[in-house]
Amino acid sequence: MSTTQKPKATQIRFEGPDADVDRVSGDEIPQWYVYAADADSEPAGKVYTVRKSFAFAAALAGRMADERNLPLEIEAQPA
């Protein structure tokens, strides 16, 4: 049996925006990423993709940092 260890989260990362294409209208829309990261800033779990708004993504990142008692690293800006 193989034992793979999950990396330990040391920070919450908030990055973006990146461009994505709306599947219905074909318009270009921004998306941000929020995730718990290890010491090398690599994801240590689920990566949340937020297309709703910068404010929504910022609120998610803030809640995650508060709930997990981890520092928040912001590499994001509004679209």
N, C-alpha and C positions, 0 to 999 in steps of 0.2 A: 504494500500500500504506500502510495506516495503522499508525503506531507508537504504541501506548499503553504508557505506562510504569506498572509496578506500583509502588505506594507503598512506600517503604522502611520496614521494621519498626524501631521504636525502643524497643519495650517488649512485654512479654507481659501481656495483660489476663485477669483471672479475675473473672467477674461472676455474680451470681445470688443466690438462686434465683428462678426464674420458675415459675409453675404450668403444668403440662401434664396431659393426661388420658390415663391408661393405656388403650390401644385394646381390651384384652381385658376388664379388670374394670370399667372406667369410673371407677376411683378417680383422685383428683387426686394427682399426683406432682411433686416438685420437679425442676428441671433447671438446670444451671449451664452457662456458656459460657466457653471458653478459646480465646484467639486471639492471634496476633501483630498488633500495632497500630502505626499510624503516629503521628506527633507529635500529631495531633488525636484520638487514641484510636479511630480508625476501623480496621476490619479491613484488614490488608495481605495477606490470604491466606485460607486455610480457617478457618472457625469450627467448633470442636469442641463439640458438645452432649453433655453428660454427665448421664445420668439415674441412674447407679448409686449414687453417694453423694458427699457433700461431700469426704470424704477422697480418693476416687479422682480427683475433679476437681482438688483441691489438689496431689496428687502429679503429675498430668499437667502442670499449670501450672509447677510447680517444675522438672520435667525439661526442659520447653521452654525456660524461662529459662536453665537451666544449659547446655544444649546450644547455644543461640544466643548466649550471653553477653549477654543483655539483662536489664534490670531487670524485676522482677515487680510489677505494680500489682494489688492485691487489693481488689476492690469486691464481695466475696462474703461470705456467712455461711452457717452450717449452717441447714437447714430446721427 
